[in-house]
């Protein structure tokens, strides 16, 4: 599986539990392992 390596440019906390994130794609990367942390699973 492949993904994108990104640099976080800006994070804005909005009302509620919402966060707006601006990222910049840096390169393509291969996903070796997917882990679950703090009840969040990224897939």
PDBQT receptor file of N, H, CA, C and O in Angstrom, charges set to zero:
ATOM      1  N   UNK A   1       0.847  -1.168   0.000  1.00  0.00    +0.000 N 
ATOM      2  CA  UNK A   1       0.000   0.000   0.000  1.00  0.00    +0.000 C 
ATOM      3  C   UNK A   1       0.900   1.242   0.000  1.00  0.00    +0.000 C 
ATOM      4  O   UNK A   1       1.947   1.260   0.648  1.00  0.00    +0.000 OA
ATOM      5  N   UNK A   2       0.487   2.256  -0.721  1.00  0.00    +0.000 N 
ATOM      6  H   UNK A   2      -0.363   2.241  -1.248  1.00  0.00    +0.000 HD
ATOM      7  CA  UNK A   2       1.256   3.499  -0.823  1.00  0.00    +0.000 C 
ATOM      8  C   UNK A   2       0.469   4.656  -0.220  1.00  0.00    +0.000 C 
ATOM      9  O   UNK A   2      -0.759   4.610  -0.154  1.00  0.00    +0.000 OA
ATOM     10  N   UNK A   3       1.176   5.689   0.216  1.00  0.00    +0.000 N 
ATOM     11  H   UNK A   3       2.174   5.726   0.161  1.00  0.00    +0.000 HD
ATOM     12  CA  UNK A   3       0.553   6.877   0.789  1.00  0.00    +0.000 C 
ATOM     13  C   UNK A   3       1.377   8.104   0.451  1.00  0.00    +0.000 C 
ATOM     14  O   UNK A   3       2.303   8.034  -0.357  1.00  0.00    +0.000 OA
ATOM     15  N   UNK A   4       1.045   9.216   1.062  1.00  0.00    +0.000 N 
ATOM     16  H   UNK A   4       0.293   9.273   1.718  1.00  0.00    +0.000 HD
ATOM     17  CA  UNK A   4       1.735  10.476   0.821  1.00  0.00    +0.000 C 
ATOM     18  C   UNK A   4       2.394  10.961   2.100  1.00  0.00    +0.000 C 
ATOM     19  O   UNK A   4       1.748  11.043   3.145  1.00  0.00    +0.000 OA
ATOM     20  N   UNK A   5       3.684  11.285   2.019  1.00  0.00    +0.000 N 
ATOM     21  H   UNK A   5       4.208  11.218   1.170  1.00  0.00    +0.000 HD
ATOM     22  CA  UNK A   5       4.399  11.900   3.133  1.00  0.00    +0.000 C 
ATOM     23  C   UNK A   5       4.070  13.389   3.075  1.00  0.00    +0.000 C 
ATOM     24  O   UNK A   5       4.291  14.032   2.049  1.00  0.00    +0.000 OA
ATOM     25  N   UNK A   6       3.544  13.939   4.168  1.00  0.00    +0.000 N 
ATOM     26  H   UNK A   6       3.364  13.416   5.002  1.00  0.00    +0.000 HD
ATOM     27  CA  UNK A   6       3.105  15.336   4.181  1.00  0.00    +0.000 C 
ATOM     28  C   UNK A   6       3.774  16.125   5.294  1.00  0.00    +0.000 C 
ATOM     29  O   UNK A   6       4.197  15.568   6.307  1.00  0.00    +0.000 OA
ATOM     30  N   UNK A   7       3.860  17.416   5.086  1.00  0.00    +0.000 N 
ATOM     31  H   UNK A   7       3.517  17.868   4.263  1.00  0.00    +0.000 HD
ATOM     32  CA  UNK A   7       4.338  18.352   6.101  1.00  0.00    +0.000 C 
ATOM     33  C   UNK A   7       3.130  19.166   6.562  1.00  0.00    +0.000 C 
ATOM     34  O   UNK A   7       2.410  19.733   5.741  1.00  0.00    +0.000 OA
ATOM     35  N   UNK A   8       2.911  19.223   7.876  1.00  0.00    +0.000 N 
ATOM     36  H   UNK A   8       3.497  18.762   8.543  1.00  0.00    +0.000 HD
ATOM     37  CA  UNK A   8       1.798  20.006   8.421  1.00  0.00    +0.000 C 
ATOM     38  C   UNK A   8       2.191  21.478   8.364  1.00  0.00    +0.000 C 
ATOM     39  O   UNK A   8       3.163  21.894   8.994  1.00  0.00    +0.000 OA
ATOM     40  N   UNK A   9       1.427  22.261   7.603  1.00  0.00    +0.000 N 
ATOM     41  H   UNK A   9       0.638  21.923   7.092  1.00  0.00    +0.000 HD
ATOM     42  CA  UNK A   9       1.708  23.686   7.437  1.00  0.00    +0.000 C 
ATOM     43  C   UNK A   9       0.953  24.542   8.451  1.00  0.00    +0.000 C 
ATOM     44  O   UNK A   9       1.458  25.570   8.903  1.00  0.00    +0.000 OA
ATOM     45  N   UNK A  10      -0.271  24.108   8.808  1.00  0.00    +0.000 N 
ATOM     46  H   UNK A  10      -0.681  23.273   8.441  1.00  0.00    +0.000 HD
ATOM     47  CA  UNK A  10      -1.097  24.916   9.709  1.00  0.00    +0.000 C 
ATOM     48  C   UNK A  10      -2.163  24.039  10.360  1.00  0.00    +0.000 C 
ATOM     49  O   UNK A  10      -2.737  23.161   9.715  1.00  0.00    +0.000 OA
ATOM     50  N   UNK A  11      -2.422  24.288  11.652  1.00  0.00    +0.000 N 
ATOM     51  H   UNK A  11      -1.955  25.001  12.175  1.00  0.00    +0.000 HD
ATOM     52  CA  UNK A  11      -3.504  23.609  12.376  1.00  0.00    +0.000 C 
ATOM     53  C   UNK A  11      -4.360  24.666  13.058  1.00  0.00    +0.000 C 
ATOM     54  O   UNK A  11      -3.839  25.544  13.745  1.00  0.00    +0.000 OA
ATOM     55  N   UNK A  12      -5.666  24.582  12.869  1.00  0.00    +0.000 N 
ATOM     56  H   UNK A  12      -6.089  23.869  12.310  1.00  0.00    +0.000 HD
ATOM     57  CA  UNK A  12      -6.594  25.524  13.491  1.00  0.00    +0.000 C 
ATOM     58  C   UNK A  12      -7.626  24.724  14.272  1.00  0.00    +0.000 C 
ATOM     59  O   UNK A  12      -8.314  23.877  13.702  1.00  0.00    +0.000 OA
ATOM     60  N   UNK A  13      -7.741  24.986  15.583  1.00  0.00    +0.000 N 
ATOM     61  H   UNK A  13      -7.182  25.674  16.046  1.00  0.00    +0.000 HD
ATOM     62  CA  UNK A  13      -8.757  24.333  16.410  1.00  0.00    +0.000 C 
ATOM     63  C   UNK A  13     -10.050  25.125  16.286  1.00  0.00    +0.000 C 
ATOM     64  O   UNK A  13     -10.080  26.329  16.543  1.00  0.00    +0.000 OA
ATOM     65  N   UNK A  14     -11.107  24.445  15.894  1.00  0.00    +0.000 N 
ATOM     66  H   UNK A  14     -11.083  23.467  15.686  1.00  0.00    +0.000 HD
ATOM     67  CA  UNK A  14     -12.414  25.056  15.709  1.00  0.00    +0.000 C 
ATOM     68  C   UNK A  14     -13.339  24.632  16.850  1.00  0.00    +0.000 C 
ATOM     69  O   UNK A  14     -13.017  23.706  17.594  1.00  0.00    +0.000 OA
ATOM     70  N   UNK A  15     -14.487  25.303  16.993  1.00  0.00    +0.000 N 
ATOM     71  H   UNK A  15     -14.748  26.056  16.388  1.00  0.00    +0.000 HD
ATOM     72  CA  UNK A  15     -15.430  24.930  18.049  1.00  0.00    +0.000 C 
ATOM     73  C   UNK A  15     -15.812  23.453  17.957  1.00  0.00    +0.000 C 
ATOM     74  O   UNK A  15     -15.773  22.855  16.881  1.00  0.00    +0.000 OA
ATOM     75  N   UNK A  16     -16.175  22.885  19.083  1.00  0.00    +0.000 N 
ATOM     76  H   UNK A  16     -16.206  23.371  19.956  1.00  0.00    +0.000 HD
ATOM     77  CA  UNK A  16     -16.441  21.449  19.133  1.00  0.00    +0.000 C 
ATOM     78  C   UNK A  16     -15.092  20.745  19.207  1.00  0.00    +0.000 C 
ATOM     79  O   UNK A  16     -14.124  21.308  19.717  1.00  0.00    +0.000 OA
ATOM     80  N   UNK A  17     -15.025  19.557  18.717  1.00  0.00    +0.000 N 
ATOM     81  H   UNK A  17     -15.812  19.099  18.303  1.00  0.00    +0.000 HD
ATOM     82  CA  UNK A  17     -13.751  18.837  18.698  1.00  0.00    +0.000 C 
ATOM     83  C   UNK A  17     -13.201  18.779  17.278  1.00  0.00    +0.000 C 
ATOM     84  O   UNK A  17     -12.655  17.757  16.864  1.00  0.00    +0.000 OA
ATOM     85  N   UNK A  18     -13.344  19.872  16.531  1.00  0.00    +0.000 N 
ATOM     86  H   UNK A  18     -13.788  20.703  16.867  1.00  0.00    +0.000 HD
ATOM     87  CA  UNK A  18     -12.931  19.914  15.132  1.00  0.00    +0.000 C 
ATOM     88  C   UNK A  18     -11.587  20.615  14.987  1.00  0.00    +0.000 C 
ATOM     89  O   UNK A  18     -11.335  21.639  15.621  1.00  0.00    +0.000 OA
ATOM     90  N   UNK A  19     -10.735  20.053  14.148  1.00  0.00    +0.000 N 
ATOM     91  H   UNK A  19     -10.940  19.221  13.633  1.00  0.00    +0.000 HD
ATOM     92  CA  UNK A  19      -9.436  20.658  13.841  1.00  0.00    +0.000 C 
ATOM     93  C   UNK A  19      -9.303  20.728  12.330  1.00  0.00    +0.000 C 
ATOM     94  O   UNK A  19      -9.526  19.733  11.640  1.00  0.00    +0.000 OA
ATOM     95  N   UNK A  20      -8.942  21.893  11.813  1.00  0.00    +0.000 N 
ATOM     96  H   UNK A  20      -8.761  22.701  12.374  1.00  0.00    +0.000 HD
ATOM     97  CA  UNK A  20      -8.686  22.049  10.378  1.00  0.00    +0.000 C 
ATOM     98  C   UNK A  20      -7.176  22.018  10.183  1.00  0.00    +0.000 C 
ATOM     99  O   UNK A  20      -6.444  22.760  10.839  1.00  0.00    +0.000 OA
ATOM    100  N   UNK A  21      -6.712  21.157   9.280  1.00  0.00    +0.000 N 
ATOM    101  H   UNK A  21      -7.306  20.554   8.748  1.00  0.00    +0.000 HD
ATOM    102  CA  UNK A  21      -5.276  20.967   9.075  1.00  0.00    +0.000 C 
ATOM    103  C   UNK A  21      -4.939  21.229   7.613  1.00  0.00    +0.000 C 
ATOM    104  O   UNK A  21      -5.586  20.692   6.714  1.00  0.00    +0.000 OA
ATOM    105  N   UNK A  22      -3.919  22.062   7.378  1.00  0.00    +0.000 N 
ATOM    106  H   UNK A  22      -3.393  22.498   8.108  1.00  0.00    +0.000 HD
ATOM    107  CA  UNK A  22      -3.405  22.326   6.036  1.00  0.00    +0.000 C 
ATOM    108  C   UNK A  22      -2.082  21.587   5.906  1.00  0.00    +0.000 C 
ATOM    109  O   UNK A  22      -1.160  21.814   6.689  1.00  0.00    +0.000 OA
ATOM    110  N   UNK A  23      -1.987  20.700   4.913  1.00  0.00    +0.000 N 
ATOM    111  H   UNK A  23      -2.736  20.515   4.276  1.00  0.00    +0.000 HD
ATOM    112  CA  UNK A  23      -0.761  19.926   4.721  1.00  0.00    +0.000 C 
ATOM    113  C   UNK A  23      -0.207  20.147   3.321  1.00  0.00    +0.000 C 
ATOM    114  O   UNK A  23      -0.931  20.523   2.399  1.00  0.00    +0.000 OA
ATOM    115  N   UNK A  24       1.097  19.904   3.184  1.00  0.00    +0.000 N 
ATOM    116  H   UNK A  24       1.684  19.598   3.933  1.00  0.00    +0.000 HD
ATOM    117  CA  UNK A  24       1.768  19.984   1.890  1.00  0.00    +0.000 C 
ATOM    118  C   UNK A  24       2.360  18.611   1.586  1.00  0.00    +0.000 C 
ATOM    119  O   UNK A  24       3.124  18.072   2.387  1.00  0.00    +0.000 OA
ATOM    120  N   UNK A  25       2.011  18.049   0.442  1.00  0.00    +0.000 N 
ATOM    121  H   UNK A  25       1.390  18.487  -0.209  1.00  0.00    +0.000 HD
ATOM    122  CA  UNK A  25       2.562  16.756   0.043  1.00  0.00    +0.000 C 
ATOM    123  C   UNK A  25       4.042  16.894  -0.279  1.00  0.00    +0.000 C 
ATOM    124  O   UNK A  25       4.434  17.767  -1.053  1.00  0.00    +0.000 OA
ATOM    125  N   UNK A  26       4.868  16.030   0.317  1.00  0.00    +0.000 N 
ATOM    126  H   UNK A  26       4.549  15.321   0.946  1.00  0.00    +0.000 HD
ATOM    127  CA  UNK A  26       6.319  16.096   0.130  1.00  0.00    +0.000 C 
ATOM    128  C   UNK A  26       6.788  14.996  -0.819  1.00  0.00    +0.000 C 
ATOM    129  O   UNK A  26       7.557  15.256  -1.744  1.00  0.00    +0.000 OA
ATOM    130  N   UNK A  27       6.325  13.766  -0.588  1.00  0.00    +0.000 N 
ATOM    131  H   UNK A  27       5.700  13.554   0.163  1.00  0.00    +0.000 HD
ATOM    132  CA  UNK A  27       6.730  12.653  -1.448  1.00  0.00    +0.000 C 
ATOM    133  C   UNK A  27       5.780  11.478  -1.265  1.00  0.00    +0.000 C 
ATOM    134  O   UNK A  27       4.887  11.502  -0.418  1.00  0.00    +0.000 OA
ATOM    135  N   UNK A  28       5.991  10.462  -2.070  1.00  0.00    +0.000 N 
ATOM    136  H   UNK A  28       6.716  10.443  -2.759  1.00  0.00    +0.000 HD
ATOM    137  CA  UNK A  28       5.218   9.227  -1.985  1.00  0.00    +0.000 C 
ATOM    138  C   UNK A  28       5.943   8.280  -1.039  1.00  0.00    +0.000 C 
ATOM    139  O   UNK A  28       7.172   8.212  -1.044  1.00  0.00    +0.000 OA
ATOM    140  N   UNK A  29       5.188   7.553  -0.234  1.00  0.00    +0.000 N 
ATOM    141  H   UNK A  29       4.190   7.608  -0.231  1.00  0.00    +0.000 HD
ATOM    142  CA  UNK A  29       5.814   6.630   0.705  1.00  0.00    +0.000 C 
ATOM    143  C   UNK A  29       5.050   5.325   0.792  1.00  0.00    +0.000 C 
ATOM    144  O   UNK A  29       3.837   5.293   0.585  1.00  0.00    +0.000 OA
ATOM    145  N   UNK A  30       5.749   4.264   1.093  1.00  0.00    +0.000 N 
ATOM    146  H   UNK A  30       6.734   4.290   1.260  1.00  0.00    +0.000 HD
ATOM    147  CA  UNK A  30       5.123   2.945   1.226  1.00  0.00    +0.000 C 
ATOM    148  C   UNK A  30       4.719   2.715   2.680  1.00  0.00    +0.000 C 
ATOM    149  O   UNK A  30       5.513   2.938   3.593  1.00  0.00    +0.000 OA
ATOM    150  N   UNK A  31       3.476   2.266   2.892  1.00  0.00    +0.000 N 
ATOM    151  H   UNK A  31       2.831   2.084   2.150  1.00  0.00    +0.000 HD
ATOM    152  CA  UNK A  31       2.972   1.963   4.229  1.00  0.00    +0.000 C 
ATOM    153  C   UNK A  31       3.412   0.544   4.579  1.00  0.00    +0.000 C 
ATOM    154  O   UNK A  31       3.053  -0.413   3.892  1.00  0.00    +0.000 OA
ATOM    155  N   UNK A  32       4.195   0.416   5.659  1.00  0.00    +0.000 N 
ATOM    156  H   UNK A  32       4.486   1.193   6.217  1.00  0.00    +0.000 HD
ATOM    157  CA  UNK A  32       4.671  -0.899   6.088  1.00  0.00    +0.000 C 
ATOM    158  C   UNK A  32       3.758  -1.507   7.141  1.00  0.00    +0.000 C 
ATOM    159  O   UNK A  32       3.586  -2.725   7.191  1.00  0.00    +0.000 OA
ATOM    160  N   UNK A  33       3.159  -0.644   7.999  1.00  0.00    +0.000 N 
ATOM    161  H   UNK A  33       3.298   0.345   7.958  1.00  0.00    +0.000 HD
ATOM    162  CA  UNK A  33       2.380  -1.145   9.121  1.00  0.00    +0.000 C 
ATOM    163  C   UNK A  33       1.334  -0.107   9.506  1.00  0.00    +0.000 C 
ATOM    164  O   UNK A  33       1.612   1.092   9.508  1.00  0.00    +0.000 OA
ATOM    165  N   UNK A  34       0.131  -0.572   9.832  1.00  0.00    +0.000 N 
ATOM    166  H   UNK A  34      -0.094  -1.547   9.830  1.00  0.00    +0.000 HD
ATOM    167  CA  UNK A  34      -0.927   0.309  10.326  1.00  0.00    +0.000 C 
ATOM    168  C   UNK A  34      -1.204  -0.089  11.765  1.00  0.00    +0.000 C 
ATOM    169  O   UNK A  34      -1.512  -1.247  12.045  1.00  0.00    +0.000 OA
ATOM    170  N   UNK A  35      -1.095   0.870  12.682  1.00  0.00    +0.000 N 
ATOM    171  H   UNK A  35      -0.845   1.812  12.455  1.00  0.00    +0.000 HD
ATOM    172  CA  UNK A  35      -1.322   0.612  14.100  1.00  0.00    +0.000 C 
ATOM    173  C   UNK A  35      -2.514   1.408  14.599  1.00  0.00    +0.000 C 
ATOM    174  O   UNK A  35      -2.844   2.461  14.055  1.00  0.00    +0.000 OA
ATOM    175  N   UNK A  36      -3.155   0.895  15.639  1.00  0.00    +0.000 N 
ATOM    176  H   UNK A  36      -2.887   0.039  16.081  1.00  0.00    +0.000 HD
ATOM    177  CA  UNK A  36      -4.256   1.613  16.277  1.00  0.00    +0.000 C 
ATOM    178  C   UNK A  36      -3.714   2.272  17.535  1.00  0.00    +0.000 C 
ATOM    179  O   UNK A  36      -3.068   1.624  18.358  1.00  0.00    +0.000 OA
ATOM    180  N   UNK A  37      -3.987   3.584  17.680  1.00  0.00    +0.000 N 
ATOM    181  H   UNK A  37      -4.512   4.111  17.011  1.00  0.00    +0.000 HD
ATOM    182  CA  UNK A  37      -3.499   4.342  18.826  1.00  0.00    +0.000 C 
ATOM    183  C   UNK A  37      -4.609   5.240  19.341  1.00  0.00    +0.000 C 
ATOM    184  O   UNK A  37      -5.262   5.929  18.557  1.00  0.00    +0.000 OA
ATOM    185  N   UNK A  38      -4.829   5.241  20.635  1.00  0.00    +0.000 N 
ATOM    186  H   UNK A  38      -4.299   4.681  21.272  1.00  0.00    +0.000 HD
ATOM    187  CA  UNK A  38      -5.827   6.091  21.291  1.00  0.00    +0.000 C 
ATOM    188  C   UNK A  38      -7.216   5.918  20.679  1.00  0.00    +0.000 C 
ATOM    189  O   UNK A  38      -7.965   6.889  20.569  1.00  0.00    +0.000 OA
ATOM    190  N   UNK A  39      -7.568   4.697  20.282  1.00  0.00    +0.000 N 
ATOM    191  H   UNK A  39      -6.959   3.909  20.372  1.00  0.00    +0.000 HD
ATOM    192  CA  UNK A  39      -8.898   4.430  19.761  1.00  0.00    +0.000 C 
ATOM    193  C   UNK A  39      -9.137   4.916  18.349  1.00  0.00    +0.000 C 
ATOM    194  O   UNK A  39     -10.274   4.889  17.877  1.00  0.00    +0.000 OA
ATOM    195  N   UNK A  40      -8.090   5.364  17.654  1.00  0.00    +0.000 N 
ATOM    196  H   UNK A  40      -7.166   5.386  18.037  1.00  0.00    +0.000 HD
ATOM    197  CA  UNK A  40      -8.230   5.860  16.285  1.00  0.00    +0.000 C 
ATOM    198  C   UNK A  40      -7.492   4.908  15.359  1.00  0.00    +0.000 C 
ATOM    199  O   UNK A  40      -6.320   4.605  15.582  1.00  0.00    +0.000 OA
ATOM    200  N   UNK A  41      -8.160   4.444  14.337  1.00  0.00    +0.000 N 
ATOM    201  H   UNK A  41      -9.112   4.691  14.156  1.00  0.00    +0.000 HD
ATOM    202  CA  UNK A  41      -7.531   3.554  13.368  1.00  0.00    +0.000 C 
ATOM    203  C   UNK A  41      -7.492   4.255  12.020  1.00  0.00    +0.000 C 
ATOM    204  O   UNK A  41      -8.542   4.591  11.472  1.00  0.00    +0.000 OA
ATOM    205  N   UNK A  42      -6.327   4.477  11.486  1.00  0.00    +0.000 N 
ATOM    206  H   UNK A  42      -5.474   4.204  11.932  1.00  0.00    +0.000 HD
ATOM    207  CA  UNK A  42      -6.167   5.124  10.181  1.00  0.00    +0.000 C 
ATOM    208  C   UNK A  42      -6.055   4.042   9.119  1.00  0.00    +0.000 C 
ATOM    209  O   UNK A  42      -5.151   3.208   9.180  1.00  0.00    +0.000 OA
ATOM    210  N   UNK A  43      -6.956   4.044   8.150  1.00  0.00    +0.000 N 
ATOM    211  H   UNK A  43      -7.690   4.721   8.101  1.00  0.00    +0.000 HD
ATOM    212  CA  UNK A  43      -6.882   3.048   7.080  1.00  0.00    +0.000 C 
ATOM    213  C   UNK A  43      -7.182   3.657   5.758  1.00  0.00    +0.000 C 
ATOM    214  O   UNK A  43      -7.166   2.964   4.741  1.00  0.00    +0.000 OA
TER     215      UNK A  43
